[in-house]
């Protein structure tokens, strides 16, 4: 999955580590961060959902789409939470 964030202050590049730590905090046991990159003013954080989390995948995705924007601290604006589709 992927979370797109915009830092409230500073540049995206300067906030990469902070964004990674914030998403790790919010996810807790639900998943783990696999990558973080800056694209313009935005930060893209990719993560994998924990396969041991005991819910059907559709419920996990739905839960995270609501959970992440509600729990991310105000130092970031959550632009989107989406599932990464692989071909």
N, C-alpha and C positions, 0 to 999 in steps of 0.2 A: 504494500500500500504506500501511499504518498501523502504527505502533508505539505502544503505550500503556506509559508509564513511571510509576513512583512514585519521587520523590526520597527518599533515605534520610534526609536532613536538610533542613530549610528547607521553604518552601512551594512548591507547583507554580508559582505565579506568579513567585516569585523565581528559579526554576531554568529558565525557558523558554529563555534563550539558551544556557545550559550544555547542556541537552538537545539543542538543535539542533546545536551543535558536536559533541557526542558521537555523534549518529547520522550526521552528515556524515563523521566520522572512521571509523566502523565501515563505512559504505557504500563509501567511497573511490570507485573507478570504477564500482561496481555500480549507483549511483543518485544522485539529488539530492533534497534536502529541498525540499518545496513549501509547507509550512505547519507552524506550531507553535501550540498553544493549550493553556491550562489549563482543566481541568474538575474542579472540586472539588480533591481531593488528587492527581489524576492529570494527566499531560502527554500530549497526543496529538501525535505527530509524523507528518505525512503526507509521503510521498516517491514519486517516480516511478522506476521501474526504467530503467536505461540501455538504450535499444533497440539500441545497438551492442555490448552484451555478448553474446558469441557462444554462447548456449545457448537451447534452447526455453523458452518462457515458463513452462511448468509446472515445469521444472527450476530456473529462476531463483527462482520463488516458494518452492519447497521448500528450496532452498539458503539463502535469506534467513531463512526461518522458523527454521532451525537456527543459522545464523551469528550473527544479531543478538543473541539471548540469551547466546550463548557469549562474545561479544566486548565487550559493553557493560560499562564499568567499574562497580565496586561502589558508586558514588555514586548509581546508579539501580537499581531493581528492574524488570525487564521483566515486565509483566503479560500482554501479548499482542503477537503480530505477525500481522497479517491482511491479506488482500487486500480492497480496497474494491470492492464490487460496484456498478456503475452500471446504472441501468434503461434 
